[in-house]
Amino acid sequence: MSSNDSARVLRSIRGMPTSDGAGVRLTRVIGTPSLPELDPFLMLDEFGTERAEDYIAGFPDHPHRGFETVTYMLDGRMRHKDNHGNEGLLTPGSVQWMTAGRGLVHSEMPEQESGRMRGFQLWVNLPARDKMSAPRYQEFAPERIPQLAPAEGVGVKVIAGTVDSVSGPIQQPATDPVYLDIELSAGTAWSYRLPEGHNAFAYVFEGDVSLGEGEASHAIELQQLAVLGGGSTLHMRAGAEGARLIVVAGRPLREPVARHGPFVMNTREELMQAFVDYQEGRF
């Protein structure tokens, strides 16, 4: 495989502390002034704390329209309910891929009063043709998510996409996403071939890792996001402490984005209509 096919780090950024919902403390990594979006990804939040006061107020009822939310729980328990009668419990290692479509009102509330709460929420845009589709959920307990050891010292959870002909449970034809949770032992190297033409990023949430090949390799530290590009094969090597990172990729939509708060549409008119529909109870 030629080195000019090697994916490289186009830029690396750190998230910014913020709070959302009823005061839940988060680190926002995509959806900030330094990285407003990475088509089709609109937002990435990491949450992680042992302090109950940082998460206990949760995310009371709030609306969504026009995009998808992907919640990946690493530690802790979160219950979701919506105004269409759906309800579920996210436990450690579980994933919920919610398509808000034309609109719903839901809540995400912690089902614990102490202990660690850790995970990610990713917002994925929907194409114009799907923005007013019916809301739906793809929800998977940890045992439904394939875990592979593709090489010595490498563990991969396949949430979406394919590793060694094993595919994750999440399907979304519009953006054809990849979502991998990769654990590397100290000093271990592994390579993964990203889908051609996808936008991709890696985010390190334990340890540190170098991405890329040879002189083009780039050290990515804890809580840094690397925007990837230039080639399809992502070479990664863990530092002395080992590493754990998510690698996420999706087909860009290349459509105009009109967004405000919990609504993401294509035009300002559609955005205004979303506010009207929500206020008049049509979600």
C-alpha positions in Angstrom: 0.0 0.0 0.0 1.6 3.3 -1.0 2.2 5.9 1.6 0.5 8.5 -0.5 -2.8 6.6 0.3 -2.1 7.3 4.0 -4.7 9.5 5.8 -3.1 12.4 7.5 -4.0 14.9 10.2 -5.3 18.0 8.5 -5.7 19.8 11.8 -6.1 19.0 15.5 -8.3 20.8 18.0 -9.3 20.7 21.6 -12.8 20.8 22.8 -14.2 23.7 24.9 -16.0 23.3 28.2 -19.7 24.0 28.0 -23.0 23.0 29.6 -26.3 21.9 28.1 -29.6 20.6 29.2 -30.3 21.7 32.8 -26.6 22.4 33.4 -24.9 19.1 32.5 -21.1 19.8 32.1 -19.7 18.8 28.7 -16.7 19.2 26.5 -17.9 20.3 23.0 -15.4 19.2 20.3 -17.4 19.8 17.1 -19.9 22.7 17.0 -17.4 25.3 18.3 -16.0 28.4 16.7 -12.8 26.5 15.8 -14.7 23.6 14.2 -18.3 24.6 13.6 -19.1 21.4 11.6 -17.4 18.6 9.6 -20.1 17.6 7.1 -22.2 15.5 7.8 -21.3 15.9 11.5 -22.8 18.9 13.3 -21.7 18.4 16.9 -19.6 16.1 19.1 -20.0 16.4 22.9 -17.9 14.3 25.4 -19.3 14.0 28.9 -17.3 12.4 31.7 -17.4 13.0 35.4 -17.5 11.3 38.7 -19.3 14.3 40.2 -23.1 13.8 40.4 -23.7 17.5 40.4 -22.2 17.8 36.9 -24.9 15.5 35.4 -27.7 14.9 37.8 -30.0 17.6 36.3 -29.9 15.8 33.0 -31.6 16.9 29.8 -35.3 17.6 30.4 -37.8 17.7 27.6 -36.4 19.4 24.5 -37.2 19.2 20.7 -35.2 18.1 17.7 -35.9 18.3 14.0 -33.9 17.6 10.8 -30.9 15.5 12.1 -29.8 12.5 14.1 -28.3 12.1 17.5 -26.0 9.3 18.4 -25.5 8.6 22.1 -22.7 6.2 23.1 -22.5 5.4 26.8 -19.2 4.3 28.2 -20.2 4.5 31.9 -23.4 5.3 33.7 -27.1 4.9 32.9 -29.4 7.3 31.1 -33.1 7.0 30.5 -34.7 8.5 27.4 -38.4 9.2 26.8 -40.2 11.0 24.0 -43.6 12.4 23.2 -44.3 9.5 20.7 -44.3 7.0 23.6 -40.8 5.6 23.1 -38.7 4.9 26.1 -35.4 3.1 26.8 -32.4 2.8 29.1 -28.9 3.4 27.9 -26.4 1.3 29.9 -22.6 1.1 29.7 -21.5 0.2 26.2 -24.9 0.7 24.6 -25.7 3.0 21.7 -28.8 4.9 20.6 -29.0 6.3 17.1 -32.1 8.5 17.0 -33.4 10.0 13.8 -35.4 13.0 14.8 -36.7 13.6 11.3 -39.7 15.9 11.2 -39.7 16.3 15.0 -40.0 15.0 18.5 -39.7 16.2 22.0 -37.6 14.0 24.3 -35.7 13.9 27.6 -32.5 12.2 28.6 -32.2 11.8 32.3 -29.5 10.1 34.5 -30.7 6.9 36.2 -28.1 7.2 38.9 -27.4 9.6 41.7 -23.7 8.8 42.2 -20.8 7.3 40.3 -19.2 7.8 36.9 -21.1 9.1 33.8 -19.1 9.0 30.6 -19.8 8.9 26.9 -20.4 10.8 23.7 -23.2 12.5 21.8 -22.7 13.0 18.1 -25.1 15.0 15.8 -25.3 13.8 12.2 -27.1 15.8 9.6 -29.9 14.4 7.4 -30.2 15.1 3.7 -33.0 17.5 2.7 -35.1 14.6 1.4 -35.1 12.9 4.8 -35.4 15.9 7.1 -39.2 15.5 7.4 -39.2 11.7 7.7 -40.8 9.9 10.6 -38.7 9.8 13.8 -37.1 6.4 14.5 -34.6 4.8 16.9 -31.9 2.2 16.5 -30.9 1.1 20.0 -28.4 -1.5 20.8 -27.3 -3.1 24.1 -23.5 -3.7 24.5 -23.8 -7.4 23.6 -25.3 -6.4 20.2 -22.2 -4.4 19.2 -19.5 -6.7 17.7 -16.1 -6.7 19.4 -13.0 -7.8 17.4 -9.3 -8.3 18.0 -8.1 -7.7 14.5 -4.4 -7.8 15.6 -2.3 -8.4 18.8 -3.0 -5.7 21.3 -5.9 -4.2 19.3 -9.6 -4.3 20.4 -12.3 -2.7 18.2 -16.0 -2.2 18.9 -17.8 -1.8 15.6 -20.8 0.5 16.1 -21.1 1.4 12.4 -19.1 0.4 9.4 -17.1 -2.8 8.7 -13.8 -4.2 10.1 -12.5 -7.5 8.8 -15.9 -8.2 7.1 -17.7 -7.8 10.5 -20.3 -4.9 10.3 -21.7 -2.9 13.1 -25.5 -2.8 13.7 -26.1 0.8 12.7 -27.3 1.4 9.2 -27.9 4.8 7.6 -27.8 4.8 3.8 -27.7 8.6 3.5 -24.3 9.1 5.2 -23.0 5.5 5.2 -21.3 6.1 8.6 -18.3 4.5 10.3 -18.1 4.6 14.1 -15.4 2.6 15.8 -14.2 2.5 19.4 -10.6 1.4 19.2 -8.4 0.3 22.1 -4.6 -0.1 21.5 -2.1 -1.6 24.0 1.1 0.5 24.6 3.1 0.9 21.5 0.7 -1.1 19.3 0.1 -0.1 15.7 -2.9 -0.8 13.5 -4.3 0.4 10.2 -7.8 0.9 9.1 -9.1 1.7 5.6 -11.7 4.5 5.6 -14.4 4.7 2.9 -13.4 6.7 -0.1 -14.7 10.2 -0.1 -15.9 10.3 3.5 -15.1 13.0 5.9 -13.5 11.5 9.0 -12.1 12.3 12.4 -10.4 10.6 15.4 -10.9 11.6 19.0 -8.6 10.3 21.7 -10.3 9.8 25.1 -7.7 7.7 26.9 -3.9 7.9 26.5 -2.3 9.3 23.3 -1.7 8.1 19.8 0.2 9.0 16.6 -1.8 9.1 13.4 -0.4 9.0 9.9 2.8 7.5 8.5 6.5 8.4 8.7 7.3 12.1 8.7 3.7 12.9 8.2 2.7 11.2 11.5 1.1 13.5 14.0 0.9 13.1 17.8 -2.7 13.4 19.1 -3.0 13.8 22.9 -5.8 13.0 25.3 -9.0 14.9 24.5 -7.7 16.1 21.1 -9.7 15.6 17.9 -7.9 15.1 14.6 -9.6 16.0 11.3 -8.4 13.4 8.8 -7.9 13.7 5.1 -5.5 13.1 2.1 -5.9 9.3 1.9 -7.9 6.3 2.9 -5.6 4.3 5.1 -5.4 5.5 8.7 -2.3 4.3 10.4 -2.3 4.6 14.2 0.2 3.8 16.9 -0.5 4.1 20.7 1.9 5.9 23.0 3.6 4.4 26.1 0.3 4.4 28.1 -1.8 2.7 25.4 -4.7 4.6 23.9 -8.5 4.5 23.3 -10.1 6.6 20.6 -13.2 6.8 18.5 -12.8 6.9 14.7 -15.9 8.3 12.9 -16.5 8.9 9.2 -19.5 9.8 7.0 -20.4 10.7 3.5 -20.7 14.5 3.2 -24.1 15.8 2.2 -22.8 19.1 0.6 -26.1 20.8 1.2 -26.8 24.2 2.8 -27.2 24.1 6.6 -29.6 26.4 8.4 -29.4 25.7 12.1 -30.5 27.2 15.4 -30.5 25.3 18.7 -32.2 22.0 18.3 -33.4 22.5 14.7 -31.2 21.8 11.6 -32.7 22.5 8.2 -31.6 23.7 4.7 -33.2 27.2 4.6 -34.0 30.0 7.0 -37.7 29.6 6.0 -37.7 25.9 7.0 -36.0 26.9 10.3 -38.7 29.4 11.1 -41.4 26.8 10.2 -39.8 24.4 12.7 -40.2 27.0 15.5 -43.8 27.5 14.5 -44.6 23.8 14.3 -43.0 23.2 17.7 -44.8 26.1 19.4 -48.1 24.9 17.9 -47.6 21.4 19.2 -47.1 19.7 15.8 -44.0 17.6 16.9 
